[in-house]
Amino acid sequence: MSEVVGATHQFHDAEYAEDWSQRFTPTPERLHLFETILQQLQSAIPADGHVVELGIGPAYLAEYLLARLPSISYEGVDFSQPMLGQAASRLDRFAARLQLKQADLLLDRWSSDLSRPPAAIVSTWALHDLGGQAQTAQVYQACASALPRGGLLLNGDFVRPDGTLLPFEPGRFEVGRHLELLQRAGFSQVSSLGLWEKEIEAPTASHNYACLLAIA
Ligand SMILES: C[S@@+](CC[C@H](N)C(=O)[O-])C[C@H]1O[C@@H](n2cnc3c(N)ncnc32)[C@H](O)[C@@H]1O
């Protein structure tokens, strides 16, 4: 049997978290994902809206957005203290518009504990690490209940691409299934805005990430 496409992580370990962040500085393809998220925010949320990021990690997306949306406030959630430490350093110049919270997306009540009602919730490369479809669905439901009508969820995450025959770890599943789970969570409009670094035959754990848009 072929090897399962996926990765295991130790994000609570400071050395591992630092090494991960250095290995995964944004590539041009990933910057295109960030730009796609930015454009959605620019067109759909108030200039001074509140943006929440799930699994902020080293804050590459947060830095990109905070630099280009000068009036938003931002709240980053992660369960890893080492990652939150990296995010705090990277975002030092935005401290007046920033809150960082340590919480487990599955175990803690992060969605009812936000500092302001969010206009948008964003995430990249994080929700697949929750472990599977049921866990992703749980977070989609929490997002739907935290967002006001018209609020956006933008999830740029790893998926199992259509057409592959290979097994993927359970947190990486098809775009169509993501859209079903988002609809079931109560979002009124759901779509996929693109798929980056598509590789069906010989994918690594950093190929195949989509941008899923859901409007509450
Ligand atoms: C693969 S990293 C991606 C980091 C960042 N979003 C990026 O795109 O560079 C996944 C991040 O999600 C966080 N994470 C994973 N599972 C989590 C959970 N159950 N609760 C909160 N954060 C979690 C990890 O600590 C890590 O920072």
The ligand as a MOL file (V3000), in Angstrom:
LIG
                    3D

  0  0  0     0  0            999 V3000
M  V30 BEGIN CTAB
M  V30 COUNTS 27 29 0 0 0
M  V30 BEGIN ATOM
M  V30 1 C 0.9490 23.7350 9.9720 0
M  V30 2 S 0.9040 25.0670 11.1210 0 CHG=1
M  V30 3 C 0.3680 26.4150 10.0950 0
M  V30 4 C 0.6630 27.7540 10.7120 0
M  V30 5 C 0.1650 28.9610 9.9270 0
M  V30 6 N -1.2760 29.0200 9.8940 0
M  V30 7 C 0.7400 29.0030 8.5190 0
M  V30 8 O -0.0070 28.8500 7.5410 0
M  V30 9 O 1.9650 29.2090 8.4060 0 CHG=-1
M  V30 10 C -0.5690 24.6610 12.0380 0
M  V30 11 C -0.7950 25.5670 13.2320 0
M  V30 12 O -2.0520 25.2050 13.8340 0
M  V30 13 C -1.8760 25.0660 15.2240 0
M  V30 14 N -2.8270 24.0580 15.7050 0
M  V30 15 C -2.9050 22.7510 15.3340 0
M  V30 16 N -3.8800 22.1350 15.9990 0
M  V30 17 C -4.4570 23.0610 16.8100 0
M  V30 18 C -5.5180 23.0290 17.7590 0
M  V30 19 N -6.1920 21.8910 18.0310 0
M  V30 20 N -5.8380 24.1660 18.4110 0
M  V30 21 C -5.1600 25.3130 18.1600 0
M  V30 22 N -4.1340 25.4210 17.2940 0
M  V30 23 C -3.7840 24.2920 16.6200 0
M  V30 24 C -0.4240 24.6480 15.4070 0
M  V30 25 O 0.0740 24.9510 16.7050 0
M  V30 26 C 0.2610 25.4390 14.3120 0
M  V30 27 O 0.6650 26.7110 14.7490 0
M  V30 END ATOM
M  V30 BEGIN BOND
M  V30 1 1 1 2
M  V30 2 1 2 3
M  V30 3 1 2 10
M  V30 4 1 3 4
M  V30 5 1 4 5
M  V30 6 1 5 6
M  V30 7 1 5 7
M  V30 8 2 7 8
M  V30 9 1 7 9
M  V30 10 1 10 11
M  V30 11 1 11 12
M  V30 12 1 11 26
M  V30 13 1 12 13
M  V30 14 1 13 14
M  V30 15 1 13 24
M  V30 16 1 14 15
M  V30 17 1 14 23
M  V30 18 2 15 16
M  V30 19 1 16 17
M  V30 20 1 17 18
M  V30 21 2 17 23
M  V30 22 1 18 19
M  V30 23 2 18 20
M  V30 24 1 20 21
M  V30 25 2 21 22
M  V30 26 1 22 23
M  V30 27 1 24 25
M  V30 28 1 24 26
M  V30 29 1 26 27
M  V30 END BOND
M  V30 END CTAB
M  END
